Amino acid sequence: MKNLKLKSARAAKDLSQQQLADLVGVSRQTINAIEKGDYNPTIRLCLSICRALDKTLDELFWEEE
């Protein structure tokens, strides 16, 4: 499932995938794969992304039914 919340939060901070990747210590391809729903990040990476975007885990990664 695509993570549109992550993509939207990243865009709201005016960050490219590469800039977010640099902030959290992963490749741009990893951020792209998370946004496309092709990769399930570790909880540690989720927390790093949340900190970089000033969001909570629920705001970015909770899937609503």
ZAVEXZA-621419 format. One record per residue: x negated, y, z negated of N, C-alpha, C, O in turn; residue in three letters. Coordinates in steps of 0.1 Angstrom, whole numbers. Atoms other than C-alpha are relative to their C-alpha. Layout:
<pts>
    nu    nv    nw   cau   cav   caw    cu    cv    cw    ou    ov    ow   r
     X     Y     Z     X     Y     Z     X     Y     Z     X     Y     Z Ala
...
</pts>
This chain:
<pts>
    nu    nv    nw   cau   cav   caw    cu    cv    cw    ou    ov    ow   r
    -8   -12     0     0     0     0    -9    12     0   -18    14    -8 Met
     8   -12    -1   -14    34    10     1     8   -13    12     8   -20 Lys
     0    -9    12   -24    57   -19     2    14     5    -8    22     5 Asn
    -2   -13    -4    -8    89    -7    -2    10   -11    -4    22    -9 Leu
     2    -8    11   -10   103   -42   -14     5    -1   -17    16    -4 Lys
    15    -4     0   -48   102   -41    -3     9    11   -10    19     9 Leu
     2    -9   -11   -49   117    -7     5    14    -2    -2    24     1 Lys
    -6   -13     3   -26   145   -17    -8     8   -11   -10    20    -9 Ser
     7    -6    11   -45   152   -49   -14     5     5   -18    16     1 Ala
    13    -4    -6   -78   153   -30     2    12     9    -7    21     8 Arg
    -2   -12    -9   -64   177    -4     4    12    -8    -1    23    -5 Ala
    -4   -11     9   -49   199   -32   -13     6    -6   -13    19    -8 Ala
    13    -6     5   -85   203   -45    -9     4    11   -20     9     8 Lys
     8    -4   -12   -97   210   -10   -13    -7     1   -24    -2     4 Asp
    12     9    -1  -121   181   -11     1    -9    12    12   -15    15 Leu
     0    11   -10  -131   159    18    -2   -13    -6    -5   -14   -18 Ser
     3    13     5  -134   122    14   -14    -1    -4   -18    -7   -15 Gln
    15     1     4  -172   126    14    -3     8   -13   -11     3   -21 Gln
     3    -7    13  -171   153   -13     5    -7   -12    -2    -7   -22 Gln
    -5     8    12  -149   132   -36    -9   -12    -2   -13   -15   -13 Leu
     9    11     2  -171   102   -29   -13     4    -7   -18    -3   -16 Ala
    12    -5     6  -202   122   -38     2     3   -15    -7     0   -23 Asp
    -3    -3    14  -185   133   -71     0   -12    -8    -4   -12   -20 Leu
    -2    12     8  -177    98   -82   -11   -11     3   -10   -22    -3 Val
    11     9    -2  -208    80   -68     3   -12     9    -2   -23     6 Gly
    -3    11    -9  -193    59   -40    -2     5    14    -5    17    16 Val
     0    -5   -14  -193    60    -2    13     6     5    23     4    -2 Ser
   -12    -6    -6  -169    79    19    10   -11     5    22   -10     4 Arg
    -8    12    -5  -157    45    33     8    -6   -11    19   -11    -9 Gln
    -7     5    12  -148    34    -2    13     9    -3    24     3    -5 Thr
   -12    -9     2  -125    65    -7    10    -2    11    22    -3     8 Ile
    -9     3   -11  -110    59    27     7   -13    -2    19   -13     1 Asn
    -7    13     2  -103    23    19    10     0   -11    20    -6   -10 Ala
   -10    -1    11   -86    32   -14    12     7     5    23     3     2 Ile
   -11    -8    -6   -65    58     4     9    -8     9    21    -7     9 Glu
    -7     8   -10   -55    33    31     6   -12    -7    15   -19    -1 Lys
    -5    12     6   -47     6     5    -7   -13     3    -2   -24     0 Gly
     8    11    -4   -74   -17    17   -10    -5   -11   -16   -15   -10 Asp
     9     3    11   -94   -17   -15     6     4   -13    11    15   -15 Tyr
    -4    -3    14   -85   -20   -52   -12     4    -8   -21    -5   -11 Asn
    11    -5     8  -109     1   -72     0    -6   -14    10    -9   -19 Pro
     1     4    14  -122    -9  -106     6    11    -8     8    22    -4 Thr
    -5   -10     9  -108     8  -136   -10    11    -2    -6    23    -4 Ile
    11   -10     1  -141    26  -140     1    11    11     0    23     9 Arg
     0    -9   -12  -139    41  -105    13     8     0    13    20     3 Leu
   -13    -8     1  -102    50  -110    -1    11   -10     3    22    -7 Cys
     2   -10    10  -111    69  -141    -9    11     5    -6    23     2 Leu
     8   -10    -6  -139    87  -123     7     9    10     5    21    10 Ser
    -8    -8   -10  -116    97   -95    10     9    -7    12    21    -4 Ile
   -10    -8     7   -90   109  -120    -7    12    -7    -2    23    -6 Cys
     7   -12     6  -116   131  -138    -4    10    10    -2    22     8 Arg
     4    -9   -11  -128   145  -105    12     9     5    10    20     9 Ala
   -11    -6    -6   -93   154   -95     9     6   -11    20    12    -8 Leu
    -8    -5    12   -80   165  -130    14    -6     0    24     1    -1 Asp
   -12     8     0   -53   138  -128    -1   -11   -10   -11   -15   -14 Lys
     0    12     8   -42   109  -150     1   -12     8     4   -12    20 Thr
    -1    12    -7   -43    73  -141    15    -2     6    16    -6    17 Leu
   -14     1    -5    -5    73  -139     3     8    12    10     4    21 Asp
    -3    -9   -11    -4   103  -116    -6    -5    13     0    -3    24 Glu
     7     4   -12   -28    87   -91     2   -14     4     3   -18    16 Leu
     1    14    -3   -25    50   -94    12    -8    -4    13   -20     0 Phe
   -12     7     3     9    40  -108     9    -2    12    12     8    18 Trp
    -8     2   -11    30    24   -82    15    -1    -4    18    -8   -13 Glu
   -14     0     3    67    32   -83     7   -10     9     4   -12    20 Glu
    -8    10    -7    92     6   -73    11     6     8    18    -1    15 Glu
</pts>
